[in-house]
Amino acid sequence: MPQRIAAIDFGTNTARLLIADRYPDGRFEQVSLMRAIVRLGGGFCRQQGLADDAMQRALSCLRDFRDEISRLGVQAVRAVATSAVRDAVNGPAFVAQVEDETGIRLRVIDGQTEGSITLQGVLAGLDQRPDNLLLFDVGGGSTEYTFAQGTTPRFVHSLPLGVVRLTEGKGEPFAMAEKINRELDALETHMASDQLQIDPATTLLVGTAGTATTLAALSLKMVEYDYRKVNNLVLDKTEIQRIYDQLLPLSPTERLQLPGLEPGREDLIIAGALITLLTLQRFHFDQMKVSDYSLLEGLVVTDLLDA
């Protein structure tokens, strides 16, 4: 008999709920999927942490998630919060308020755990099992880089690079690019200390989360998002550059006229595309594979949080 699991990934920009039946052999079948752009990290400041209006948006979303979980008879709930909550001085108070008002217990995970769980989620939906894989997960508040050999993560590192953080903190593309490159310099230093060198000839580059899937949807000119067409799509660097060049001169409102761009991402996609392009450039990749599977699916297929 399958176990019905609810997974919640409450990120800095997007909140997602996946309810799935997981079978003893590790397979799972989706029962329900809900998502909302909540922008929990919007208005974040170091002194006060999460903004009041952002927390109210989050609580409203989580009440909807609670109702869906109750309606579908879930047996286990795995709910995590990431960068915005772990960096906020009022993060613990927010987590306590969520549990008090919704009954959902959010577990705040660090970048290492986030990267490891995301890897397992991505592998569950990947159409190939490469010997070497470099995975990057662009979030609202941070970006995780994971290098795996087979299914085993060898290197996981989280950078303070997120689309909300960059957009609200830097604003202009030139300033964003400077910040991204500084953080990629630091990433390469960490890799070198672990004696890790990325060889694009023998490594598959995979991008996951909202930036990667949005770039795929824009490339496909998707009016209605279809994860089956996005998952495992290969995007060339030239195509990503074309999309970036198309988006850059447009106002956020004008960008929303392009098929494939979800409302709520119209200002953030510039930062996300820059992180993507500079990652490809830094590690000398000409293309990347897009994964629609990520942390959310990883929460379903792994028991890392139970360890």
BAFI-3210 file (N, C-alpha, C; in Angstrom, 3 decimals, decimal comma, padded with zeros to 6 digits):
// residues 307
n [1|2|3|4|5|6|7|8|9|10|11|12|13|14|15|16|17|18|19|20|21|22|23|24|25|26|27|28|29|30|31|32|33|34|35|36|37|38|39|40|41|42|43|44|45|46|47|48|49|50|51|52|53|54|55|56|57|58|59|60|61|62|63|64|65|66|67|68|69|70|71|72|73|74|75|76|77|78|79|80|81|82|83|84|85|86|87|88|89|90|91|92|93|94|95|96|97|98|99|100|101|102|103|104|105|106|107|108|109|110|111|112|113|114|115|116|117|118|119|120|121|122|123|124|125|126|127|128|129|130|131|132|133|134|135|136|137|138|139|140|141|142|143|144|145|146|147|148|149|150|151|152|153|154|155|156|157|158|159|160|161|162|163|164|165|166|167|168|169|170|171|172|173|174|175|176|177|178|179|180|181|182|183|184|185|186|187|188|189|190|191|192|193|194|195|196|197|198|199|200|201|202|203|204|205|206|207|208|209|210|211|212|213|214|215|216|217|218|219|220|221|222|223|224|225|226|227|228|229|230|231|232|233|234|235|236|237|238|239|240|241|242|243|244|245|246|247|248|249|250|251|252|253|254|255|256|257|258|259|260|261|262|263|264|265|266|267|268|269|270|271|272|273|274|275|276|277|278|279|280|281|282|283|284|285|286|287|288|289|290|291|292|293|294|295|296|297|298|299|300|301|302|303|304|305|306|307]
n.u [000,829|000,493|002,031|000,582|001,882|002,510|004,318|005,943|007,464|008,644|009,702|011,833|010,650|008,615|005,944|005,166|003,100|003,031|001,152|001,398|001,246|003,369|005,124|006,323|008,573|009,745|008,662|006,403|003,138|001,547|-000,925|-002,039|-001,212|-000,171|000,636|002,094|003,150|004,536|006,422|007,962|010,405|010,266|010,856|012,598|014,808|017,949|017,908|015,245|014,238|011,894|009,285|006,214|003,908|004,697|004,821|002,129|001,041|002,249|001,124|-001,566|-001,382|-000,437|-002,583|-004,377|-002,932|-003,021|-005,753|-006,055|-004,399|-005,770|-008,165|-007,437|-006,579|-003,909|-001,039|001,521|003,436|005,842|007,467|009,313|011,302|013,326|015,911|015,035|013,724|015,623|017,594|016,477|016,023|013,659|012,794|012,481|010,260|008,337|008,073|007,009|004,587|003,358|002,959|001,243|-001,021|-001,728|-001,099|000,906|004,156|006,968|010,143|013,242|015,760|019,263|021,607|023,161|021,636|019,383|020,450|021,194|018,760|017,353|018,875|018,191|015,507|015,658|017,051|015,079|013,419|014,978|016,006|018,265|021,171|023,856|027,455|028,743|027,411|026,458|024,544|022,484|020,516|018,457|017,190|014,932|016,336|018,803|021,326|021,942|024,672|025,441|027,529|027,540|028,469|027,358|024,657|025,422|026,033|028,889|029,820|028,379|027,200|026,036|025,168|024,785|022,972|020,176|017,121|015,237|016,721|018,865|017,491|016,093|018,210|020,315|019,434|020,287|021,410|024,251|025,356|024,261|025,547|028,216|028,070|027,244|029,452|031,454|030,562|030,669|033,391|034,106|032,829|034,318|036,732|036,051|035,485|038,021|039,415|038,306|039,420|038,139|037,350|035,500|034,630|033,373|033,102|032,606|030,569|027,197|025,245|022,684|019,853|017,557|014,367|012,488|013,644|015,020|012,933|011,225|012,761|012,793|010,040|009,648|011,287|009,903|007,603|005,231|001,854|000,161|001,473|003,342|004,659|005,712|006,754|008,688|010,426|013,539|014,183|016,575|018,530|020,321|023,187|023,189|020,476|019,457|020,792|019,596|016,954|017,389|018,397|016,144|014,322|015,516|015,374|012,678|009,861|008,721|005,929|005,608|007,095|005,420|003,754|004,916|004,637|004,893|006,014|005,446|003,165|004,494|007,079|008,150|009,899|011,955|013,156|015,310|017,537|017,656|018,191|020,703|022,266|022,142|023,341|025,924|026,785|026,927|028,909|031,062|031,748|032,183|030,187|028,118|025,474|022,493|020,546|017,119|015,362|012,216|011,655|012,530|013,457|010,958|009,974|012,070|011,620|009,549|010,603|012,811|014,112|015,582|015,085|014,072|016,101]
n.v [-001,205|002,246|005,155|008,174|011,271|014,612|017,233|020,237|023,000|025,851|028,588|031,491|033,025|031,464|029,315|025,914|023,041|019,589|016,753|013,363|009,871|007,557|004,657|001,438|000,767|003,139|004,655|007,322|008,821|011,678|013,384|015,836|019,219|022,341|025,778|028,975|032,314|033,864|035,533|035,682|036,660|039,287|042,699|042,122|042,743|043,130|043,882|043,604|041,361|039,162|040,787|042,254|042,215|040,288|037,989|037,739|037,148|034,685|033,160|033,125|031,612|029,176|028,388|027,667|025,500|023,802|023,189|021,698|019,523|018,383|017,710|015,647|013,503|013,038|011,213|011,775|014,707|016,705|019,503|022,289|025,224|027,694|029,797|032,568|032,346|031,047|032,986|035,096|037,244|037,139|034,674|032,210|033,012|033,360|030,726|029,505|030,866|030,021|027,262|027,481|028,741|027,260|024,609|023,417|022,279|023,861|023,024|024,447|024,374|023,971|025,150|022,987|020,695|021,314|021,279|018,565|017,148|018,239|017,263|014,504|014,692|015,790|013,729|011,800|012,536|012,725|011,979|010,576|009,014|010,409|010,013|012,102|015,020|018,375|020,388|023,218|025,311|027,822|030,036|032,223|033,499|032,276|030,324|027,023|024,882|021,754|019,022|015,849|012,414|009,838|008,892|010,067|012,811|014,778|017,287|020,096|023,327|026,429|029,584|033,095|034,079|035,038|035,467|037,315|038,551|039,644|041,304|043,164|044,110|044,909|045,773|047,029|045,417|045,384|045,725|043,470|041,433|041,821|041,111|038,422|037,292|037,663|035,920|033,513|033,346|032,803|030,352|028,749|028,743|027,254|024,831|024,208|023,805|021,436|019,865|019,703|019,777|020,949|019,288|020,025|018,299|015,805|016,053|016,589|019,440|020,701|022,683|023,802|024,669|027,842|029,810|028,321|026,722|028,719|029,975|027,839|027,651|030,144|029,814|027,818|029,159|028,911|028,958|027,703|026,207|023,237|020,700|018,344|018,871|020,677|019,442|017,933|019,281|020,584|023,456|025,689|027,817|030,023|030,348|030,991|033,398|034,846|035,040|036,535|038,939|039,737|040,200|042,190|045,027|045,515|046,700|045,557|045,082|044,875|042,578|040,599|040,139|038,258|034,905|032,328|033,559|033,799|035,633|037,616|036,964|038,773|040,897|039,551|037,743|038,691|038,776|036,025|034,945|036,048|034,816|032,232|032,431|033,329|031,213|029,117|030,261|030,478|027,818|026,789|025,632|024,815|024,321|023,471|021,177|021,200|020,823|020,051|018,818|018,993|020,302|019,856|017,379|015,862|015,820|014,032|011,610|010,940|010,102|011,818|013,860|012,482|011,205]
n.w [000,000|-000,791|000,727|001,677|001,154|002,066|000,759|001,388|000,057|001,095|-000,154|-000,741|-002,673|-003,938|-002,975|-002,571|-002,750|-002,744|-002,967|-002,737|-003,566|-002,305|-003,181|-001,968|-003,521|-004,120|-006,164|-007,067|-007,205|-008,346|-006,545|-005,897|-006,694|-005,672|-005,968|-005,314|-005,880|-003,379|-002,348|000,052|000,873|000,143|000,795|002,816|005,531|007,188|009,864|010,840|009,603|008,162|006,398|007,604|005,895|004,059|005,662|006,295|003,776|003,430|005,515|004,747|002,392|003,454|005,004|003,007|001,974|004,212|004,305|001,952|002,488|004,627|003,360|001,638|003,114|004,135|005,260|006,198|006,732|005,232|005,606|004,603|005,110|003,540|002,427|003,066|005,567|007,158|007,267|008,589|011,387|012,732|012,011|013,616|015,206|013,247|012,265|014,545|014,706|012,344|012,896|015,079|013,971|011,702|012,076|010,675|010,694|010,044|008,931|009,175|006,906|006,198|003,640|002,744|003,315|001,811|-000,808|-001,022|-000,771|-002,904|-005,057|-005,044|-005,709|-008,302|-009,655|-009,638|-011,692|-013,940|-017,283|-017,806|-016,382|-015,549|-015,229|-013,955|-012,485|-012,425|-010,569|-010,382|-008,392|-008,524|-006,315|-004,466|-002,446|-002,264|-004,001|-004,739|-005,358|-006,525|-006,850|-008,180|-008,198|-009,974|-008,085|-005,794|-003,747|-003,958|-003,473|-002,032|-001,992|-000,804|-002,033|-001,313|-003,333|-004,777|-006,610|-005,637|-003,620|-005,148|-006,984|-005,373|-003,869|-005,535|-008,080|-010,755|-013,764|-014,196|-011,624|-010,423|-011,884|-011,113|-008,382|-008,627|-009,947|-008,013|-006,027|-007,431|-007,774|-005,119|-004,869|-006,641|-005,264|-002,985|-004,257|-005,263|-002,880|-002,146|-003,998|-006,467|-009,832|-012,521|-015,393|-018,396|-020,509|-019,537|-017,754|-016,818|-016,928|-014,965|-014,501|-012,069|-010,548|-010,354|-012,112|-014,125|-015,182|-016,074|-018,067|-019,851|-020,448|-021,666|-023,891|-025,219|-025,694|-024,141|-023,529|-021,728|-018,926|-019,050|-017,408|-018,386|-020,879|-020,241|-018,373|-018,570|-020,888|-023,138|-023,108|-025,078|-024,569|-026,250|-026,791|-024,267|-023,885|-025,951|-025,010|-022,674|-023,789|-025,153|-023,066|-021,444|-022,332|-021,983|-020,083|-016,824|-017,063|-019,829|-020,290|-019,366|-021,457|-022,995|-023,963|-021,585|-019,394|-016,063|-014,041|-011,448|-011,724|-013,406|-012,804|-011,613|-013,323|-014,785|-013,019|-012,477|-015,024|-015,461|-013,425|-014,418|-017,022|-016,321|-014,795|-016,694|-018,308|-016,499|-015,914|-018,381|-020,044|-022,833|-022,922|-021,032|-019,094|-018,249|-015,239|-014,041|-011,724|-008,259|-005,067|-003,876|-004,915|-004,023|-001,270|-001,153|-002,163|-000,630|002,642|004,168|005,996|008,085|009,226]
ca.u [000,000|001,283|001,898|000,242|002,796|002,421|005,603|005,835|008,701|008,298|010,909|011,891|009,717|007,506|005,516|004,601|002,609|002,841|000,614|001,701|001,255|004,682|005,066|007,512|009,734|010,266|007,855|005,310|002,135|001,033|-002,351|-002,420|-000,098|-000,568|001,787|001,785|004,274|004,219|007,501|008,214|011,597|010,046|010,970|013,473|015,934|018,788|017,578|013,916|013,970|010,743|008,345|004,889|002,980|005,154|004,398|000,680|000,834|002,671|000,131|-002,760|-001,060|-000,315|-003,941|-004,902|-002,244|-003,564|-007,081|-005,883|-003,833|-006,862|-009,172|-006,960|-006,224|-002,459|-000,529|002,757|003,706|007,237|007,415|010,589|011,525|014,719|016,807|014,483|013,421|016,850|018,408|015,707|016,084|012,326|012,442|011,900|008,936|007,446|007,832|006,095|003,269|002,796|002,463|000,117|-002,201|-002,091|-000,769|002,004|005,452|008,012|011,518|014,178|016,915|020,420|021,879|023,687|020,497|018,555|021,083|021,178|017,391|017,018|019,526|017,403|014,300|016,026|017,371|013,828|012,765|015,954|015,889|019,546|021,949|025,244|028,482|028,990|026,314|026,516|023,175|022,340|019,129|018,344|016,033|014,682|017,324|020,097|021,499|022,732|025,426|025,696|028,215|027,284|028,999|026,241|023,573|026,020|026,560|030,265|030,048|027,166|027,521|024,970|025,632|023,736|022,541|018,787|016,545|014,642|017,835|019,585|016,629|015,814|019,432|021,253|018,637|020,772|022,097|025,702|025,632|023,933|026,599|029,387|027,815|027,241|030,827|032,181|030,140|031,194|034,803|034,152|032,448|035,476|037,714|035,589|035,672|039,456|039,824|037,836|040,094|037,101|037,373|034,368|034,971|032,100|033,058|032,170|029,614|025,907|024,788|021,228|019,275|016,226|013,593|011,679|014,362|015,274|011,680|010,696|013,520|012,293|008,696|009,803|011,837|008,835|006,453|004,125|000,721|-000,190|002,669|003,255|005,934|006,218|007,542|009,805|011,369|014,566|014,456|017,949|018,618|021,652|023,553|022,777|019,039|019,270|021,238|018,564|015,827|017,821|018,467|014,760|013,659|016,194|014,883|011,245|009,401|008,107|004,593|005,775|007,593|004,294|003,089|005,606|004,149|005,847|006,441|004,413|003,056|005,259|008,486|008,512|011,071|012,983|013,734|016,596|018,543|017,764|018,869|022,109|022,894|022,236|024,337|027,258|027,151|027,382|030,179|032,135|032,174|032,456|029,151|027,396|024,053|022,092|019,273|016,181|014,592|011,026|011,714|013,488|013,363|009,619|009,944|013,048|010,980|008,699|011,309|013,870|013,794|016,706|014,635|013,699|017,332]
ca.v [000,000|003,476|006,128|009,495|012,250|016,013|017,927|021,689|023,747|027,260|029,300|032,944|033,615|030,589|028,266|024,806|021,864|018,375|015,592|012,229|008,514|006,943|003,202|000,859|000,707|004,483|005,402|008,109|009,352|012,964|013,467|017,249|020,163|023,734|026,678|030,402|033,223|034,550|036,511|035,770|037,471|040,669|043,659|041,581|043,577|042,411|044,230|043,124|040,069|039,057|041,902|041,864|041,866|039,028|036,905|037,564|036,414|033,305|032,495|032,888|030,488|027,946|027,968|026,938|024,214|022,992|022,703|020,650|018,370|017,777|017,169|014,475|012,406|012,834|010,456|012,378|016,028|017,127|020,917|022,955|026,617|027,799|030,932|033,758|032,078|030,722|034,190|036,158|037,283|036,748|033,383|031,297|033,485|033,069|029,282|029,223|031,405|029,118|026,049|027,846|029,146|026,320|023,233|022,955|022,478|024,125|022,755|025,321|023,550|024,716|024,989|021,650|019,770|021,687|020,776|017,096|016,680|018,643|016,321|013,279|015,014|015,942|012,404|011,042|012,909|012,875|010,922|009,898|008,963|010,672|009,701|013,344|015,963|019,643|020,881|024,505|025,545|029,264|030,358|033,638|034,057|031,612|029,366|025,868|024,157|020,384|018,138|014,455|011,311|008,896|009,440|010,490|014,180|014,907|018,677|020,911|024,642|027,413|030,957|034,098|034,600|034,687|036,460|038,398|039,237|040,443|042,324|044,226|044,634|045,450|046,542|047,113|044,198|045,447|045,475|042,065|040,597|041,935|040,301|037,008|036,869|037,565|034,696|032,382|033,260|032,110|028,956|028,057|028,563|026,107|023,636|023,914|023,249|020,054|019,239|019,431|020,531|020,589|019,060|020,029|017,189|014,577|016,441|017,124|020,603|020,718|023,799|023,503|025,724|028,741|030,466|027,364|026,322|029,891|030,101|026,791|028,024|031,252|029,264|027,052|030,062|028,150|029,705|026,913|025,493|021,772|020,239|017,221|019,439|021,424|018,548|017,345|020,107|021,102|024,836|026,154|029,122|031,062|030,568|031,713|034,769|035,489|035,367|037,635|040,153|040,115|040,672|043,289|046,385|045,622|046,957|044,349|044,877|044,410|041,197|039,690|039,844|037,136|033,615|031,558|034,285|033,760|036,840|037,510|036,763|039,712|041,680|038,657|036,866|039,238|038,260|034,583|034,674|036,396|033,732|031,088|032,695|033,419|029,852|028,430|030,858|030,196|026,414|026,475|024,791|025,394|024,049|022,875|020,464|021,791|019,874|020,536|018,183|019,717|020,048|019,352|015,945|015,244|015,592|012,848|010,349|010,632|010,150|012,496|014,645|011,574|010,582]
ca.w [000,000|-000,815|001,804|001,134|001,734|001,652|000,794|001,238|-000,138|001,277|-000,532|-000,594|-003,633|-004,296|-002,052|-003,343|-002,038|-003,539|-002,262|-003,606|-003,017|-002,508|-003,089|-001,311|-004,414|-004,319|-007,134|-006,489|-008,123|-007,889|-006,230|-005,961|-006,731|-005,514|-005,896|-005,304|-005,691|-002,128|-002,143|001,484|001,089|-000,273|001,881|003,865|005,964|008,137|011,238|011,235|008,992|007,264|006,498|008,111|004,813|003,480|006,558|006,158|002,512|003,665|006,363|003,932|001,508|004,236|005,387|001,841|001,937|005,308|003,927|000,941|003,192|005,402|002,436|000,915|004,018|004,138|006,406|006,697|006,172|005,267|005,227|004,854|004,727|003,104|002,652|003,726|006,973|007,898|007,416|009,243|012,854|013,220|011,430|014,608|015,606|012,125|012,262|015,660|014,345|011,338|013,546|015,943|013,211|010,642|012,443|009,835|011,327|009,057|009,348|008,479|006,515|005,706|002,218|002,474|003,301|000,662|-002,019|-001,047|-001,029|-004,271|-005,964|-005,145|-006,463|-009,718|-010,195|-009,808|-012,947|-015,015|-018,290|-017,939|-015,151|-015,932|-014,236|-013,208|-012,644|-011,697|-010,430|-009,706|-007,986|-008,292|-005,500|-004,230|-001,538|-002,378|-005,089|-004,307|-006,377|-006,072|-007,790|-007,814|-008,995|-009,902|-007,255|-004,532|-003,753|-003,492|-003,093|-001,960|-001,437|-000,979|-002,183|-001,056|-004,623|-005,058|-007,518|-004,848|-002,960|-006,137|-007,582|-004,404|-003,288|-006,523|-009,036|-012,128|-014,211|-014,017|-010,208|-010,184|-012,466|-010,246|-007,188|-009,029|-010,230|-006,739|-005,349|-008,195|-007,394|-003,830|-005,124|-007,228|-004,195|-002,189|-005,072|-005,322|-001,585|-002,164|-005,143|-007,449|-011,067|-013,368|-016,792|-019,133|-021,468|-018,857|-016,708|-017,250|-016,165|-014,812|-013,768|-011,551|-009,878|-011,171|-013,208|-015,209|-015,834|-016,775|-019,308|-020,746|-020,895|-022,611|-025,123|-025,866|-025,870|-023,571|-022,980|-020,549|-018,494|-019,087|-016,858|-019,171|-021,974|-019,656|-017,716|-019,443|-022,065|-023,227|-023,565|-025,443|-024,015|-027,201|-026,627|-023,003|-024,143|-026,777|-024,128|-021,806|-024,606|-025,462|-021,849|-020,758|-022,596|-021,740|-018,723|-016,257|-017,634|-021,212|-020,261|-019,130|-022,726|-023,632|-023,481|-020,800|-018,200|-015,038|-013,221|-010,218|-012,084|-014,458|-012,407|-011,078|-014,338|-015,226|-012,095|-012,670|-016,297|-015,284|-012,671|-015,322|-018,062|-015,740|-014,387|-017,907|-018,729|-015,536|-015,974|-019,791|-020,638|-023,965|-022,762|-019,764|-019,084|-017,294|-014,428|-013,341|-010,408|-007,421|-003,625|-003,541|-005,193|-003,143|000,034|-001,273|-002,467|000,330|004,075|004,783|007,144|009,165|009,758]
c.u [000,866|001,053|001,595|001,028|002,482|003,800|005,347|007,233|008,330|009,552|010,797|010,917|008,457|007,223|004,818|004,207|002,439|002,297|000,733|001,568|002,595|004,588|006,356|008,757|010,307|009,505|006,833|004,381|001,568|-000,481|-002,841|-001,157|-000,669|000,698|001,305|003,076|003,917|005,198|007,731|009,435|011,445|010,091|011,849|014,534|016,661|018,366|016,262|013,559|012,800|009,789|006,968|003,952|003,384|004,722|002,893|000,330|001,170|001,636|-001,152|-002,563|-001,045|-001,667|-004,595|-004,247|-002,799|-004,911|-006,979|-005,325|-004,920|-007,862|-008,742|-006,409|-004,755|-002,011|000,727|002,981|005,187|007,281|008,718|010,514|013,007|015,296|016,202|014,274|014,697|017,734|017,740|015,829|014,744|011,866|011,846|010,500|007,914|007,091|006,843|004,691|002,584|002,211|001,237|-001,152|-002,643|-001,887|000,362|003,327|006,517|009,373|012,447|015,443|018,044|020,665|022,386|022,550|019,610|019,132|021,009|019,792|016,977|017,633|018,695|016,094|014,568|016,302|016,121|013,143|013,686|015,876|017,228|020,248|023,420|026,211|028,745|027,883|026,597|025,130|023,208|020,858|019,002|017,059|015,842|015,756|018,698|020,109|022,412|023,386|025,795|026,397|028,031|028,015|028,006|025,101|024,107|026,525|027,977|030,542|028,720|027,543|026,396|025,569|024,486|023,354|021,114|018,158|015,865|015,746|018,579|018,739|016,387|017,093|020,346|020,563|019,112|021,546|023,608|026,080|025,328|025,070|027,875|029,239|027,863|028,667|031,667|031,838|030,621|032,694|034,952|033,802|033,625|036,569|037,342|035,780|037,141|039,946|039,366|038,439|039,093|037,267|036,241|034,834|033,669|031,986|032,505|031,121|028,341|025,539|023,269|020,820|017,869|015,644|013,085|012,398|014,534|013,986|011,032|011,442|013,068|010,929|008,745|010,348|010,769|007,601|005,163|003,046|000,224|001,018|002,422|004,612|006,540|007,061|008,780|010,855|012,235|014,770|015,898|017,906|020,072|021,913|023,105|021,290|018,752|019,694|020,204|017,386|016,182|017,834|017,077|014,086|014,210|015,615|013,401|010,957|008,818|006,729|004,677|006,260|006,453|003,512|003,732|005,058|005,234|006,282|005,277|004,352|003,719|006,734|008,998|009,705|012,245|013,738|015,076|017,717|018,752|018,496|020,359|022,863|023,130|023,340|025,752|027,722|027,651|028,746|031,314|032,667|032,276|031,477|028,479|025,893|023,778|020,780|018,404|015,447|013,405|010,952|012,785|013,324|012,027|009,535|010,951|012,484|010,101|009,527|012,389|013,351|014,885|016,286|014,287|014,930|017,744]
c.v [001,258|004,317|007,477|010,558|013,640|016,639|019,407|022,274|025,224|028,091|030,799|033,631|032,776|029,572|027,180|023,667|020,735|017,289|014,414|010,926|007,885|005,451|002,658|000,819|002,087|005,306|006,272|008,596|010,640|012,895|014,897|018,103|021,572|024,580|028,119|031,183|034,128|035,682|036,762|036,634|038,914|041,621|043,200|042,611|042,868|042,670|043,598|041,765|040,115|040,228|041,395|041,444|040,560|037,847|036,674|036,840|034,941|032,543|032,200|031,697|029,176|027,479|027,200|025,561|023,279|022,390|021,575|019,374|017,636|017,084|015,836|013,373|012,044|012,123|011,064|013,701|016,338|018,545|021,596|024,409|026,776|029,182|032,073|033,517|031,783|031,948|035,274|036,089|036,880|035,431|032,417|031,704|033,204|031,595|028,908|029,709|030,518|027,876|026,342|028,092|028,131|024,859|022,653|023,290|022,627|023,802|023,625|024,523|024,432|024,397|023,615|020,638|020,032|021,122|019,269|016,553|017,029|017,687|015,058|013,519|015,124|014,580|011,577|011,358|013,012|011,695|010,228|009,926|009,164|010,253|010,906|014,341|017,205|020,248|022,262|024,850|027,009|029,545|031,847|034,282|033,455|030,722|028,261|025,212|022,791|019,612|016,712|013,519|010,170|009,546|010,011|011,919|014,214|016,305|019,405|022,240|025,625|028,808|031,926|034,838|034,141|035,793|037,608|039,227|040,147|041,593|043,478|044,870|045,338|046,260|046,474|045,853|044,224|045,135|044,026|041,163|040,654|041,052|038,813|036,515|036,767|036,268|033,450|032,227|032,469|030,637|028,169|027,820|027,371|024,802|023,226|023,317|021,810|019,253|018,815|020,365|020,020|020,458|018,998|018,896|015,924|014,839|016,987|018,286|020,615|021,935|023,445|024,731|026,754|029,424|029,522|026,997|027,495|030,126|029,053|027,166|029,185|030,757|028,524|027,895|029,414|029,075|029,030|026,073|023,983|021,221|019,104|017,700|020,166|020,487|017,825|018,093|020,605|022,507|025,174|027,522|030,251|031,370|031,324|033,170|035,523|035,928|036,555|038,955|040,651|040,749|041,999|044,668|046,593|046,016|045,669|044,057|044,342|042,969|040,202|039,381|038,669|035,819|032,832|032,246|034,409|035,088|036,630|037,308|037,836|040,612|040,778|037,876|037,387|038,710|036,764|034,220|034,999|035,314|032,534|031,286|032,708|032,073|029,049|028,948|030,441|028,772|025,883|025,458|025,540|025,196|023,504|022,132|021,066|020,677|020,576|019,927|018,892|019,326|019,408|017,847|015,201|014,958|014,346|011,576|009,987|010,708|010,882|013,300|013,776|010,982|011,224]
c.w [000,000|000,440|001,166|001,887|001,186|001,822|000,552|001,132|-000,057|001,070|-000,342|-001,530|-003,822|-003,204|-002,864|-002,413|-003,039|-002,622|-003,217|-002,843|-003,338|-002,234|-002,471|-002,186|-004,736|-005,345|-006,401|-007,587|-007,536|-007,681|-006,377|-005,968|-006,644|-005,421|-005,921|-005,170|-004,516|-001,848|-000,658|001,783|000,653|000,915|003,022|004,232|007,097|009,582|011,706|010,642|008,032|007,496|006,919|006,989|004,140|004,352|006,476|004,862|002,702|004,477|005,586|003,005|002,286|004,774|004,236|001,734|003,008|004,927|002,904|001,570|003,965|004,482|001,841|001,818|004,020|005,410|007,016|005,980|006,346|004,719|005,588|004,423|004,451|003,397|003,456|005,210|007,751|008,114|008,257|010,767|013,459|012,605|012,435|015,049|014,504|012,078|013,371|015,345|013,309|011,990|014,403|015,139|012,158|011,032|011,624|010,520|010,253|009,653|008,515|008,186|005,998|004,238|001,853|002,358|002,101|-000,627|-002,138|-001,365|-002,459|-005,289|-006,135|-005,893|-007,948|-010,350|-010,448|-011,135|-014,140|-015,986|-018,573|-016,585|-015,502|-014,833|-013,336|-013,513|-011,810|-011,733|-009,792|-009,585|-007,605|-007,531|-005,357|-003,381|-001,660|-003,611|-004,593|-005,517|-005,804|-007,180|-007,299|-008,757|-008,862|-009,123|-005,939|-004,614|-003,184|-002,951|-003,115|-001,330|-001,779|-001,035|-001,899|-002,331|-004,861|-005,868|-006,778|-004,205|-003,946|-006,676|-006,622|-003,874|-004,267|-007,615|-010,465|-012,519|-013,998|-012,572|-009,843|-010,669|-011,633|-009,009|-007,529|-009,249|-008,962|-006,021|-006,101|-007,984|-006,098|-003,992|-005,687|-006,193|-003,325|-002,966|-005,106|-004,011|-001,426|-003,320|-006,218|-008,637|-011,951|-014,814|-017,589|-020,141|-020,840|-017,783|-017,339|-016,337|-016,166|-013,997|-013,316|-010,875|-010,883|-012,311|-014,380|-015,935|-016,566|-018,079|-020,330|-021,313|-021,886|-023,944|-025,922|-026,178|-025,365|-023,004|-021,702|-020,167|-018,475|-018,638|-017,683|-020,349|-021,460|-019,086|-018,746|-020,762|-022,006|-023,818|-023,876|-024,814|-024,944|-027,074|-025,337|-023,169|-024,974|-025,919|-023,239|-022,587|-024,984|-024,251|-021,343|-021,061|-022,283|-020,295|-018,160|-016,841|-019,051|-021,248|-020,096|-020,405|-023,440|-023,091|-022,764|-019,521|-017,220|-014,277|-011,858|-010,472|-013,040|-014,091|-012,025|-012,149|-014,847|-014,342|-012,303|-013,947|-016,200|-014,506|-013,598|-016,357|-017,488|-015,192|-015,583|-018,342|-017,799|-015,681|-017,404|-020,375|-021,782|-023,843|-021,373|-019,965|-017,983|-016,555|-013,794|-011,939|-009,574|-005,956|-003,259|-003,743|-004,322|-001,759|000,015|-001,370|-001,462|001,756|004,846|006,018|008,333|009,843|011,077]
res [m|p|q|r|i|a|a|i|d|f|g|t|n|t|a|r|l|l|i|a|d|r|y|p|d|g|r|f|e|q|v|s|l|m|r|a|i|v|r|l|g|g|g|f|c|r|q|q|g|l|a|d|d|a|m|q|r|a|l|s|c|l|r|d|f|r|d|e|i|s|r|l|g|v|q|a|v|r|a|v|a|t|s|a|v|r|d|a|v|n|g|p|a|f|v|a|q|v|e|d|e|t|g|i|r|l|r|v|i|d|g|q|t|e|g|s|i|t|l|q|g|v|l|a|g|l|d|q|r|p|d|n|l|l|l|f|d|v|g|g|g|s|t|e|y|t|f|a|q|g|t|t|p|r|f|v|h|s|l|p|l|g|v|v|r|l|t|e|g|k|g|e|p|f|a|m|a|e|k|i|n|r|e|l|d|a|l|e|t|h|m|a|s|d|q|l|q|i|d|p|a|t|t|l|l|v|g|t|a|g|t|a|t|t|l|a|a|l|s|l|k|m|v|e|y|d|y|r|k|v|n|n|l|v|l|d|k|t|e|i|q|r|i|y|d|q|l|l|p|l|s|p|t|e|r|l|q|l|p|g|l|e|p|g|r|e|d|l|i|i|a|g|a|l|i|t|l|l|t|l|q|r|f|h|f|d|q|m|k|v|s|d|y|s|l|l|e|g|l|v|v|t|d|l|l|d|a]
***
